[in-house]
Amino acid sequence: MRRSTAVMPPKYAMTLMSVILAGFAVIGVANLIKVSHTPQGLTLASAVVSCCYVLQMAHCSPSARGRLQVVNRRFPWTLALQALLSLSPVLFLGHQSGALAGFLAGACTVLLRAKLAYALFGVINVAVLVTALATGDDLFTAAFMVLSCASIGLITTALSRLVDLVTELHRRREESAWVAVSRERVRFTQDLHDLFSYSLSAITLKTELANRLIGKDDAQARQELSESLAITRAALADVRTVVHGRRSLRLVDEVELSKRVLDSAGIEMTTEGDFRHIEPRVGNVLAVVLREAVTNMLRHSRATRCEITLATTCDGQLRQLELTVANDGVSGPAADGPHVASESQHGGSGLEHMAARAGQVGGSLRTESVDGWFVLVVRVPALRPPAAPPVTVATSPTTFEHLSSGPEHGL
């Protein structure tokens, strides 16, 4: 697979900057050699330019600049050392180098705050002009020195910013890749939770029931084991869809499966509403919430009756679907009234998980206890109107005002 070259790698940007700055350093050495033909002058010029080049690379490289910042946040010592080295040719050779002055001007713009940096940039260029005239250069040569200093300083600044931008871009890309992987892990975990918490509860329930029926009602025991096997196969198929990211639940299927599971647990279930004509994304969320609600009912309650209702409500111009799951399994002296979405008394996190699922499509979740009944209500926007008028599916709908607790049935 051919590697994409759309984005410059940080190493390539650093190499490009180091080569260009090395070229300017060679020009600076050549200019100093022109005014001093002695071996001492050649040695001094090479040493000075080499030291300035090393300091310049340290000031312009993001990694080296970061290490220097740990030692001293304002870089006065390294910048002061570079300024002293830039002035040394004037003191020892009687001539200045536009390349070294340009390096210094560029280092100021990279390391210092904007106002101070560009003020020093101007001061350095004025100093180059004054020094050139003071050392006997004509006006044309002095102007050329100033032009060289300004150009090299601006090029150095641009190259340093280029390296910073390329490095930051690659860092952001790595962070984006990490965030994408983390989101996929969360999705995978949530999907597995949605699938297995319910499927394993249903399989456990039916297996225990079949075990109690063996020798008493073998036909019913075989029926329970067959349904348990069907749930196992369905869970295996769901795992494959989760791996490929194609999992989608249908609310009507979840209602039918919930009825079979609750019947096995001895819980009478009634339904009301049209569970078929729902926008797929909203239906998937409601199916997940229903699955989690039934799982919590089997784990944490002693319910004997369960009612599942789907209704359409209007909040202004916004149409919403309201799924209500109620059961008479409230145990202990639970106070009536609304509750936050938590399961602190059971140590679980199912209600927070359901609230998060509803929030993915702009919905909300609330729970309350009413006359010994635990009521969970989920509201989500109806993103698409139903294709047919609501149809009553259940045979015996009831209202919460006249609900009464039946005989307790433990799992």
matplotlib code that plots the C-alpha trace (Angstrom):
import matplotlib.pyplot as plt

x = [0.0, 1.5, 2.1, 0.2, 2.4, -0.4, 0.9, 4.6, 6.2, 7.8, 11.2, 11.0, 10.2, 13.0, 15.4, 14.3, 14.8, 18.2, 19.5, 18.3, 19.8, 23.0, 23.2, 22.9, 25.6, 27.9, 27.3, 28.1, 31.4, 32.3, 31.6, 33.8, 36.6, 36.6, 37.8, 40.2, 42.5, 44.5, 44.0, 43.0, 40.3, 39.1, 39.0, 37.3, 34.7, 33.9, 33.6, 31.4, 29.1, 28.9, 27.9, 25.3, 23.9, 23.6, 21.9, 19.6, 18.5, 17.9, 15.7, 13.7, 13.3, 10.1, 11.6, 14.9, 12.9, 10.7, 13.8, 15.2, 11.9, 12.1, 15.5, 14.5, 11.1, 12.3, 15.5, 17.6, 20.9, 20.9, 19.6, 22.1, 24.9, 23.7, 23.7, 27.3, 28.5, 26.7, 28.7, 32.0, 33.0, 32.8, 35.0, 37.7, 37.6, 36.2, 33.4, 29.8, 27.8, 24.3, 23.6, 24.5, 22.4, 19.5, 19.8, 19.6, 16.6, 14.8, 15.5, 13.9, 10.7, 10.5, 11.2, 9.8, 6.4, 5.2, 5.6, 9.1, 10.2, 9.4, 10.8, 14.1, 13.9, 13.8, 16.6, 18.9, 18.4, 19.1, 22.2, 23.4, 23.0, 24.9, 27.6, 28.1, 28.5, 30.8, 33.1, 33.6, 31.1, 29.4, 25.6, 24.9, 26.8, 25.1, 21.7, 22.6, 23.6, 20.3, 18.4, 20.2, 19.6, 15.9, 15.4, 17.2, 15.4, 12.0, 12.9, 14.1, 10.8, 8.7, 10.7, 10.3, 6.5, 6.3, 8.0, 5.7, 2.6, 3.6, 4.4, 1.1, -0.8, 0.7, 0.0, -3.6, -3.9, -2.6, -5.0, -7.9, -6.9, -6.8, -10.2, -11.6, -10.3, -11.6, -15.1, -15.1, -14.1, -17.0, -19.4, -18.3, -18.5, -22.0, -23.2, -21.9, -23.5, -26.8, -26.7, -25.3, -26.8, -30.2, -29.4, -27.5, -30.3, -32.9, -30.8, -30.2, -33.8, -35.0, -32.3, -33.2, -36.9, -36.2, -34.1, -37.1, -39.5, -37.5, -39.4, -42.5, -43.3, -40.7, -42.5, -42.4, -38.8, -37.9, -39.7, -37.7, -34.4, -35.3, -36.1, -32.8, -31.0, -32.7, -31.7, -28.1, -28.0, -29.5, -26.8, -24.1, -25.4, -25.6, -22.0, -21.0, -23.0, -21.3, -17.9, -18.7, -20.5, -23.8, -25.9, -29.5, -32.4, -36.1, -38.5, -41.2, -38.8, -37.7, -41.3, -42.0, -38.8, -39.5, -43.0, -41.6, -38.9, -41.4, -43.9, -41.2, -40.6, -44.3, -44.7, -47.9, -47.0, -49.4, -48.6, -50.2, -49.2, -47.8, -44.2, -43.7, -43.6, -40.7, -37.7, -34.8, -32.4, -35.0, -36.4, -32.9, -32.5, -35.9, -35.2, -31.9, -33.7, -36.5, -34.0, -32.1, -35.3, -36.5, -33.0, -33.2, -36.7, -35.5, -32.5, -33.7, -37.4, -40.1, -42.6, -45.7, -47.1, -45.4, -46.9, -45.2, -46.8, -45.7, -47.5, -47.0, -46.9, -46.4, -44.2, -45.0, -44.2, -41.9, -43.5, -42.1, -42.4, -42.9, -42.0, -43.3, -42.2, -43.9, -43.8, -45.2, -41.9, -41.0, -39.8, -39.2, -40.4, -39.6, -41.0, -43.4, -42.3, -39.7, -36.2, -32.9, -31.5, -29.3, -29.1, -27.2, -29.3, -28.3, -24.8, -25.5, -25.4, -28.2, -30.3, -27.4, -26.7, -30.3, -30.3, -27.1, -28.7, -31.8, -29.6, -27.9, -31.1, -32.0, -34.3, -34.6, -35.4, -37.1, -38.2, -40.7, -42.5, -46.3, -48.4, -45.8, -45.2, -41.8, -42.3, -39.6, -40.5, -38.3, -39.1, -37.3, -38.0, -40.1, -37.7, -40.2, -44.0, -45.5, -46.6, -49.9, -52.2, -51.4, -52.9, -53.4, -51.4, -52.2, -55.5, -55.8, -54.3, -54.5, -53.9, -51.6, -54.5, -56.1, -53.1, -52.8, -50.1, -50.5, -49.0, -45.2, -43.4, -39.7, -37.2]
y = [0.0, 3.3, 5.7, 9.0, 12.1, 14.6, 15.7, 16.5, 14.3, 16.2, 14.7, 15.9, 19.4, 19.4, 18.1, 20.8, 23.6, 22.3, 22.1, 25.6, 27.0, 25.2, 26.8, 30.2, 29.2, 28.3, 31.7, 33.4, 31.5, 32.5, 36.1, 36.1, 34.3, 37.1, 39.6, 37.4, 35.0, 33.8, 30.3, 31.9, 33.9, 30.7, 28.8, 31.6, 32.1, 28.4, 28.1, 31.1, 30.2, 26.5, 27.6, 30.0, 27.3, 24.8, 27.4, 28.4, 24.7, 24.4, 27.5, 26.5, 22.8, 22.1, 19.2, 21.0, 24.2, 22.2, 20.8, 24.3, 25.6, 23.2, 24.7, 28.3, 29.5, 32.8, 31.6, 34.6, 32.7, 30.8, 33.9, 36.1, 33.7, 33.7, 37.5, 37.6, 35.2, 37.2, 40.3, 38.5, 38.9, 42.7, 42.6, 40.2, 40.5, 44.0, 42.8, 41.6, 38.7, 39.3, 35.5, 35.5, 38.7, 37.1, 34.0, 36.2, 38.1, 34.9, 33.4, 36.5, 36.1, 32.4, 32.6, 36.0, 37.5, 39.2, 42.9, 42.4, 40.0, 42.3, 45.3, 43.5, 42.4, 46.0, 46.9, 44.2, 45.4, 49.0, 47.8, 45.9, 49.1, 51.3, 48.7, 48.3, 52.1, 52.3, 49.6, 51.4, 49.7, 51.9, 52.6, 49.9, 47.2, 48.3, 48.1, 44.6, 43.5, 44.8, 43.0, 39.8, 40.1, 40.7, 38.0, 35.3, 36.3, 36.0, 32.8, 31.3, 32.4, 30.9, 27.6, 27.3, 28.0, 25.4, 22.7, 23.7, 23.4, 20.1, 18.7, 19.9, 18.5, 15.1, 15.3, 16.2, 13.3, 10.9, 12.2, 11.9, 8.3, 7.6, 9.2, 7.1, 3.9, 4.8, 5.6, 2.3, 0.5, 2.2, 1.3, -2.3, -2.4, -0.9, -3.2, -6.3, -5.1, -4.6, -8.0, -10.3, -8.8, -9.6, -12.8, -14.3, -13.4, -15.0, -18.1, -18.5, -18.0, -20.6, -23.1, -22.9, -23.3, -26.3, -27.9, -27.5, -29.0, -32.1, -35.1, -33.0, -31.6, -32.8, -31.3, -27.8, -28.4, -29.3, -26.2, -24.0, -25.5, -25.0, -21.3, -21.0, -22.5, -20.1, -17.1, -18.5, -18.7, -15.2, -13.8, -15.5, -13.9, -10.5, -10.8, -11.1, -8.0, -6.1, -7.0, -5.7, -2.6, -3.4, -4.2, -2.9, -4.0, -3.7, -2.7, -5.0, -8.0, -7.0, -6.8, -10.3, -11.7, -9.9, -11.5, -15.0, -14.4, -12.8, -15.6, -18.1, -16.1, -16.2, -12.5, -11.4, -8.9, -6.6, -4.2, -1.2, 0.8, 0.3, -1.0, -1.6, 1.7, 3.5, 5.2, 2.6, 4.8, 5.6, 2.1, 0.7, 3.0, 2.1, -1.6, -1.3, 0.6, -2.1, -4.9, -3.3, -2.5, -6.1, -7.3, -5.1, -6.3, -9.9, -9.2, -6.7, -7.1, -9.6, -8.5, -10.5, -8.0, -5.8, -3.3, -1.9, 1.1, 3.1, 6.4, 9.5, 12.9, 16.5, 19.1, 22.2, 21.2, 18.4, 14.9, 12.5, 8.7, 7.8, 4.2, 3.3, 0.1, -0.6, -3.5, -4.3, -5.6, -2.7, -4.4, -2.8, 0.5, 2.5, 5.9, 7.0, 9.7, 10.4, 9.0, 9.8, 7.4, 5.4, 1.9, 2.6, 0.2, -2.6, -1.5, -1.4, 1.2, 0.1, 3.2, 5.5, 3.4, 3.7, 7.4, 7.7, 5.7, 8.0, 11.0, 9.9, 10.8, 13.8, 11.9, 11.7, 9.1, 9.2, 6.7, 6.7, 4.5, 4.6, 2.5, -0.3, -0.1, 0.8, 3.0, 3.8, 6.4, 7.2, 10.0, 10.4, 12.6, 10.8, 11.5, 10.2, 10.0, 6.5, 4.8, 3.7, 4.8, 3.4, -0.1, -1.7, -4.9, -6.1, -7.5, -6.0, -2.5, -1.0, 2.4, 3.2, 4.7, 1.3, -1.0, -3.3, -5.6, -9.3, -12.2, -12.1, -14.4, -14.8, -15.8]
z = [0.0, -1.0, 1.8, 1.6, 1.1, 1.6, 5.0, 5.6, 8.3, 11.2, 10.5, 6.9, 8.1, 10.6, 7.9, 5.5, 8.1, 9.2, 5.5, 4.7, 7.9, 7.2, 3.8, 5.4, 7.9, 5.1, 3.5, 6.8, 7.1, 3.5, 4.2, 7.3, 5.4, 2.8, 5.4, 7.2, 5.2, 8.2, 9.6, 13.0, 11.2, 9.4, 12.7, 14.6, 11.8, 11.6, 15.4, 15.8, 13.0, 14.1, 17.7, 16.4, 14.1, 17.0, 19.2, 16.3, 15.8, 19.5, 19.5, 16.4, 17.0, 19.0, 21.0, 21.9, 22.7, 25.0, 26.9, 27.1, 28.5, 31.4, 32.4, 31.8, 30.6, 29.1, 27.4, 28.4, 28.7, 25.4, 23.6, 25.3, 24.3, 20.7, 20.7, 22.1, 19.4, 16.7, 17.8, 18.1, 14.4, 14.8, 17.9, 16.6, 12.8, 12.4, 10.2, 10.8, 9.3, 8.0, 8.4, 12.1, 12.7, 10.8, 12.9, 16.0, 14.7, 13.8, 17.3, 18.9, 16.9, 17.8, 21.5, 22.7, 22.9, 19.7, 20.7, 22.3, 19.5, 16.6, 18.5, 18.9, 15.3, 14.2, 16.7, 15.3, 11.8, 12.8, 14.6, 11.5, 9.4, 12.0, 12.4, 8.7, 8.2, 11.3, 10.0, 6.7, 4.4, 1.8, 1.9, -0.8, 1.2, 4.4, 2.8, 1.5, 5.0, 6.4, 3.6, 4.3, 8.1, 7.6, 5.0, 6.9, 10.1, 8.4, 6.7, 10.0, 11.6, 8.8, 8.9, 12.7, 12.5, 9.7, 11.9, 14.8, 12.6, 11.2, 14.6, 16.0, 13.1, 13.6, 17.3, 16.7, 14.2, 16.7, 19.3, 16.8, 16.1, 19.8, 20.4, 17.5, 18.9, 22.4, 21.0, 19.1, 22.3, 24.2, 21.4, 21.5, 25.3, 25.3, 22.5, 24.4, 27.6, 25.7, 24.2, 26.9, 30.1, 28.7, 26.9, 29.8, 32.2, 29.9, 29.4, 33.1, 33.9, 31.3, 32.2, 35.9, 35.1, 32.8, 35.6, 38.0, 35.4, 34.6, 35.9, 36.5, 33.1, 30.6, 27.6, 29.1, 30.2, 26.6, 25.4, 27.8, 26.8, 23.1, 23.7, 25.7, 22.8, 20.4, 22.6, 22.6, 18.8, 18.5, 20.9, 18.9, 15.7, 17.5, 18.5, 14.8, 14.0, 16.9, 15.6, 12.2, 13.6, 12.0, 15.1, 15.0, 17.2, 16.3, 19.1, 17.9, 18.1, 21.6, 22.8, 21.6, 23.1, 26.4, 26.5, 26.1, 28.8, 31.2, 30.7, 31.6, 34.8, 35.6, 35.0, 33.3, 30.5, 28.7, 25.9, 24.3, 21.3, 17.8, 18.1, 14.3, 12.5, 14.2, 12.6, 12.8, 14.8, 17.4, 17.4, 18.1, 21.1, 22.5, 22.0, 23.9, 26.8, 26.9, 26.9, 29.8, 31.7, 31.5, 32.5, 35.6, 36.3, 36.3, 38.4, 41.0, 41.5, 42.5, 39.9, 38.9, 36.4, 33.8, 31.4, 28.3, 26.6, 23.6, 23.0, 20.9, 22.6, 21.4, 23.0, 21.0, 17.4, 18.4, 18.3, 20.8, 21.4, 25.1, 26.1, 29.5, 31.3, 34.6, 37.0, 40.5, 41.8, 44.1, 47.3, 50.7, 52.0, 48.8, 48.9, 46.1, 43.8, 41.1, 41.2, 39.5, 37.0, 39.3, 40.8, 44.0, 46.0, 43.6, 42.8, 39.1, 36.3, 34.0, 34.4, 33.7, 30.6, 29.5, 30.1, 28.0, 25.2, 25.2, 25.2, 22.0, 20.1, 22.2, 24.6, 28.3, 31.0, 34.3, 36.9, 39.8, 42.2, 42.2, 44.6, 44.7, 41.0, 39.5, 36.4, 33.8, 31.2, 28.1, 25.8, 22.4, 19.4, 16.7, 13.8, 11.2, 11.5, 11.8, 8.6, 10.1, 12.9, 16.4, 16.9, 20.3, 20.5, 24.0, 25.1, 28.6, 29.0, 32.4, 34.0, 36.9, 38.9, 39.6, 39.6, 42.6, 43.6, 42.8, 44.7, 44.8, 42.5, 43.1, 40.4]

ax = plt.figure().add_subplot(projection="3d")
ax.plot(x, y, z, "-o")
ax.set_aspect("equal")
plt.show()
